């Protein structure tokens, strides 16, 4: 959820917190990352087939940790991971970094609202902002543009999964102008409050009543 200049490498992320938020055991996270490094070398880029394989590993591991039988069949899981990959491959390169994969898995971890261990989507969002934040406690205009771009990608995937008609998202400048007080940056808490209550994005943070 950040530009190339502000991204931390995955080894700099708080991996224990990542494990807690995804229900994927820390040893599995580390094992999958090592496997990725072995496959890609110094390139740090995975193709769709590699993405599908790692996504499936994460998903099955998370389900086994919660003693829940996987409710998505292999074929459907492959289709879902392919949709995710294609949407995030915005430059058409056919490659994604491991950091992008980790972000995707965290934010699209199958449920809105809370994970099985009680972690909220808001907490996940806050965690990701911290991984990409070069101005702790604040979000710059450049970072804000990247954040809203990512949120629009999440919306696109969500709409595909629910067969909703995809409408044109509000421009990131429109959202930013509502937040910026003229300093060119906003507090992280202010951005999170805005996004979680925005009509365009709040469905990610508040489960729909059944």
C-alpha positions in Angstrom: 0.0 0.0 0.0 2.9 2.3 -0.7 5.3 3.5 -3.3 8.6 1.7 -4.1 10.5 4.3 -2.2 8.6 3.8 1.1 8.1 0.1 1.1 9.8 -2.0 3.7 11.1 -5.4 2.7 9.0 -8.2 4.1 11.7 -9.2 6.6 11.3 -5.7 8.1 7.6 -6.2 8.7 6.4 -7.3 12.2 5.9 -10.9 11.2 4.5 -11.9 14.6 1.8 -9.4 14.2 1.2 -10.5 10.6 0.8 -14.1 11.9 -1.7 -13.0 14.6 -3.8 -11.0 12.1 -4.0 -13.7 9.4 -4.3 -16.8 11.7 -1.3 -18.2 9.7 1.4 -19.7 12.1 4.6 -17.7 12.2 6.6 -20.7 11.2 4.4 -21.1 8.1 4.8 -17.4 7.1 8.6 -17.8 7.4 8.6 -21.0 5.5 6.5 -19.6 2.6 8.7 -16.5 2.4 11.9 -18.7 2.2 10.2 -20.8 -0.5 9.4 -17.7 -2.4 13.0 -16.5 -2.1 14.3 -19.8 -3.4 12.0 -19.7 -6.4 12.5 -16.1 -7.4 16.1 -15.5 -6.3 16.9 -11.8 -6.1 14.1 -10.9 -8.5 11.4 -10.7 -5.7 8.7 -11.2 -8.3 6.1 -14.0 -8.5 4.0 -15.0 -11.5 0.4 -16.0 -11.4 1.2 -19.7 -10.9 3.5 -19.0 -8.0 1.0 -16.6 -6.5 -1.8 -19.2 -6.7 0.5 -21.8 -4.9 1.5 -19.5 -2.1 -2.1 -18.1 -1.6 -3.4 -21.7 -1.3 -0.7 -22.5 1.3 -1.6 -19.5 3.4 -5.3 -20.2 3.2 -5.1 -23.9 4.1 -2.7 -23.1 7.0 -5.0 -20.5 8.4 -8.0 -22.9 8.2 -6.1 -25.7 10.0 -5.0 -23.3 12.8 -8.7 -22.5 13.5 -9.8 -26.2 13.2 -12.1 -25.2 10.4 -12.5 -27.3 7.3 -11.7 -25.3 4.2 -15.0 -24.2 2.7 -13.6 -23.2 -0.7 -12.8 -25.9 -3.1 -9.5 -26.0 -4.9 -10.9 -25.0 -8.2 -12.7 -22.0 -6.7 -9.7 -21.0 -4.7 -7.6 -21.0 -7.8 -10.1 -18.9 -9.6 -10.2 -16.5 -6.6 -6.4 -16.2 -6.5 -6.3 -15.6 -10.2 -8.9 -12.8 -9.9 -6.8 -11.2 -7.1 -3.6 -11.4 -9.1 -5.0 -10.0 -12.3 -6.6 -7.0 -10.5 -3.4 -6.1 -8.7 -1.2 -6.6 -11.7 -2.1 -3.1 -12.8 0.9 -2.6 -15.0 0.3 -5.8 -16.9 3.8 -7.1 -16.1 2.5 -10.5 -14.9 4.5 -10.2 -11.7 3.8 -9.2 -8.1 6.2 -8.8 -5.2 6.0 -10.8 -2.0 5.1 -7.6 -0.1 2.1 -7.1 -2.4 1.2 -10.8 -1.9 1.3 -10.4 1.9 -0.7 -7.2 1.8 -3.3 -8.8 -0.5 -3.6 -11.9 1.7 -4.0 -9.7 4.8 -6.6 -7.4 3.5 -8.6 -10.0 1.5 -8.5 -12.6 4.2 -12.0 -13.9 3.3 -14.2 -11.9 5.7 -15.1 -8.3 6.3 -15.3 -7.2 9.9 -13.3 -9.6 12.0 -11.1 -12.6 11.6 -11.6 -15.7 13.6 -9.3 -14.5 16.3 -11.1 -11.2 16.7 -8.7 -9.0 14.6 -10.7 -6.3 12.9 -10.2 -5.1 9.3 -9.5 -1.6 10.8 -6.6 -3.1 12.7 -5.3 -4.8 9.6 -5.5 -1.5 7.7 -3.6 0.3 10.5 -0.9 -2.4 10.5 -0.4 -2.0 6.7 -0.2 1.7 6.9 2.6 1.3 9.5 4.6 -0.9 7.2 4.6 1.7 4.4 4.7 4.9 6.5 7.9 7.0 6.2 6.4 9.8 8.2 5.2 8.0 11.4 1.7 9.1 12.6 1.0 11.0 9.3 0.1 10.2 5.7 1.6 12.3 3.0 -0.2 13.3 -0.2 1.8 10.8 -2.2 1.1 8.0 0.3 -2.6 9.0 0.4 -2.8 8.6 -3.4 -1.4 5.1 -3.1 -3.7 4.2 -0.2 -6.9 5.2 -2.1 -5.6 3.4 -5.3 -5.3 0.2 -3.2 -8.7 0.7 -1.6 -10.2 1.0 -5.1 -8.5 -2.2 -6.1 -10.1 -3.9 -3.0 -13.5 -2.6 -4.1 -13.1 -3.9 -7.6 -12.3 -7.4 -6.3 -15.1 -7.3 -3.8 -17.6 -6.3 -6.6 -16.4 -9.2 -8.7 -16.8 -11.7 -5.9 -20.4 -10.5 -5.1 -21.4 -10.0 -8.8 -22.1 -6.3 -8.2 -21.9 -3.9 -11.0 -18.6 -2.1 -10.9 -19.0 1.7 -10.9 -16.3 4.3 -11.4 -14.7 5.1 -8.0 -14.5 8.6 -6.7 -11.1 10.1 -7.5 -8.5 10.0 -4.8 -8.1 13.8 -5.1 -11.7 14.2 -4.0 -11.1 12.1 -0.9 -7.8 13.8 -0.2 -9.2 17.3 -0.5 -11.7 16.5 2.2 -8.9 15.4 4.5 -6.0 17.8 3.8 -5.9 21.0 5.9 -3.4 22.6 3.5 -0.3 21.0 5.1 0.0 18.3 2.5 -0.4 15.6 5.1 -3.0 14.2 7.4 -2.8 12.2 10.7 -3.0 8.4 10.3 -5.9 8.3 12.7 -7.8 10.9 10.7 -7.4 9.0 7.5 -8.5 5.7 9.1 -11.6 7.3 10.6 -12.4 8.8 7.3 -12.0 5.6 5.3 -13.9 3.4 7.8 -16.9 5.7 7.6 -16.8 6.5 3.9 -19.8 5.2 2.0 -17.3 4.0 -0.7 -15.2 1.9 1.7 -17.0 1.3 5.0 -18.5 -2.1 3.8 -15.0 -3.5 4.2 -14.9 -2.5 7.9 -18.4 -3.2 9.0 -19.9 -6.6 8.4 -23.3 -6.7 6.7 -26.0 -8.0 9.1 -27.3 -11.4 8.1 
